[in-house]
Structures are given as structure tokens and as C-alpha cells.
Amino acid sequence: MKIAIIRRYVGFSLGGAESYAANCAIELKKLGHDVTVIADKCLLSNVDFLRAPVFGRGSFIKNLSFFLSVKRVIKSSEFDFIYACSRNVPSHLIRISDPLHIKWMQQRYGTTLNQVMKFTPRHSLLLWLEKISIEKAEFGVVTNSGLVKKHVAHSYNYPENRIYPIHNGVNFERFNLNIRKDRYKIRSQLGVKSSGEKLLIFVGSDWKRKGLDILIEALKMLPKNIRLIVAGGKKRQSGKRIRFLGHVRNIERLYAASDLLVIPTRYDPFSNVVLEALSSGLPVITTRWNGASEIICEGKTGLVTDLNAAALAEAIINLLEKCPDPETCHNSVKHLTWQKHVEELLSLYKSCSC
């Protein structure tokens, strides 16, 4: 088939959704399909690329110009399967992996949403793009979790039988148990000198949405031998118990060195770092507002906690006292390969198009 994958930027190390689009393109090409990426920037050298340019400055102009550019590119091309990995039309299937904007706005502003909307063209545009792209998707919506399926159905009164959750894949060549052989060497490089010290890791750049402030508050309630490293976002001055690393290229090394991944997110459709950590043998603590909580086996590969510092601190203590086995964590996600993911996607497309 001739397949188009749409995302403003496509490539690894650009973000979770951008890496997702890149993985899909590569795996679909491996299966013998003619794959074209439609984007403003594509960092894949072995996949066809049609540029849909982004113009201007600011989120409003960039989002609108990409939306219009994609429409022009699609109109002048022919594809069997158009897979939109962002808010775009036309498409056969649209994947919702960015935070559903209407849900995130409701969580941030609550009952003041209507007043906020009157004065923010950016939010108005994003909500319109989200709504029209969902409504215009010919065969329906792909989500990366059951959580997002529920949110799409409820927020847009959208038929549940047209929403298809498919969990992400993970790169097992990169995230596996082998890196743990260097665990103590990496811990020493991070300044962890004693086996009695416990190391938590937080990964993410959107600190507010992913709840870093809640984790820092919880850390104050924990014993002094528990330290935190923050990977992603801006590099800041570190303290005695918290080390801010900024952007990290070899994040798998930090998974190997750490005792727990902690992501107390306020809202995340499906945090890919949960998959990466589990496949690297690292147990996870997150909240029910993270779609990836669906793949955590309570007590055996991690814990799902409430969205407050006291509950988070208690969960950290409980899991450190009886820390899950690395092999159990890895085995819990070993079926989630990228090949399986695109095969499910193709199967879905074929069943809808018959």
C-alpha cells in the first residue's frame, strides 16, 4: 500500500509523538509498504518525504499553517492509507497521542474554561482543529490507551465503536536488561556512593503537567537517603537531594542506575517513558491520569497512586521496601513490539476499509 504518515516533525529525539511517527514509518517500510512522511521536518533518511511547510511565529500561526499545508499536499497526491498523527484532515485514521486539548483545558481551568476561551485564540484554534480532525477521520480514532478512548468519547460525544486503543511499541534493542550490568558504575558517576542510597528518576520536559512539583513535595516527606534525578526540561542548579540533568541522550543508562521511575502526572495519554523503564527492568509509580497506568501490574511492576504528595510518598516507601524484580518488569511489556503495533494498525485499516 501507499501510506502517508502526518506529523509536523518526524524523527527520534524530537519527542514522544515524533518518535512514534518515525517508528511507524520505519516498521511499515520494513513490511514492504510505500511510506511517505508528510511533515515540515523529517529526520529519517530512508523514507520518502513530502514537505508541508510551517510559516510564521507563535503556536497559532504554526498550527494553522501546517494544517493548511497538509491539506494542499494531500490534495495533490494519492494514498491508500492516510494516518494522521496530529490534528489534521483528511485522514483515514487519526491518532490521538498528544494530550486531548479539551480535557487538559478542563483540568487546568475547570469551570473558568469558557472565560479563558474568549481571550485565547491559540486554545480556540487547537480545540477547533482537534474537533474537526476527529469528526473528519473516515474510519475513526486510534488512541494509545483506554483512558484516552474514554476521554474522546465523553468530550466529543464520539461513538466508542469508532475508537481503537492500540498500545505503543518499545525499542527493545535500546531498552533491555543488558545495560544493568553497568548499574553500579553509572550510579557512581551520578554521585551515588552507598548501596543504601535510593535513586528516583523523573523523565519529562513538561514539568507542570507531569507533576514534578508534586514529586518534589513528596521528596521532603521521604528519608534523606532517597535522592531524585530529573531528566528533561531546562538544566537547573542541583541541590543535595535533587539533580537536574536537562536533556539526556542515553536515558537508558539512567533507567539502569535508578531504583524507581516516578511520574505523578496530572494528565498523560500514555507516557512512553513508562514502557521504556519497564523494558529496562525499572519499576514505575504513576497516577491513574496516565494512560500507561493500564500496563502496570500493581505491586509486581509498580504502583498507581493518587494525585497528591502524601500518597505519592507512601507509594515510594512501599515499593522501595519490596522492589519488583527487573526481569518481571521487562517480561510484562516484552510483547509490545513495534512490529506488532503496525500489524494491528494495518489490520484495523483493512477491517474498516472492507
Secondary structure, 3 states (H helix, E strand, C coil): CEEEEECCEECCCCCHHHHHHHHHHHHHHHCCCEEEEEECEECCCCCEEEECCCCCCCHHHHHHHHHHHHHHHHHCCCCCEEEECCCCCCCCEEEECCCCHHHHHHHHHHHHHHHHHHCCHHHHHHHHHHHHHHHHCCCEEEECCHHHHHHHHHHHCCCHHHEEECCCCCCCCCCCCHHHHHHHHHHHHCCCCCCCCEEEEEECCCHHHHCHHHHHHHHCCCCCCEEEEEECCCCCCCCCCEEEEECCCCHHHHHHHCCEEEECCCCECCCHHHHHHHHCCCCEEEECCEHHHHHCCECCCEEEECCCHHHHHHHHHHHHHCCCCHHHHHHCCCCCCHHHHHHHHHHHHHHHHC
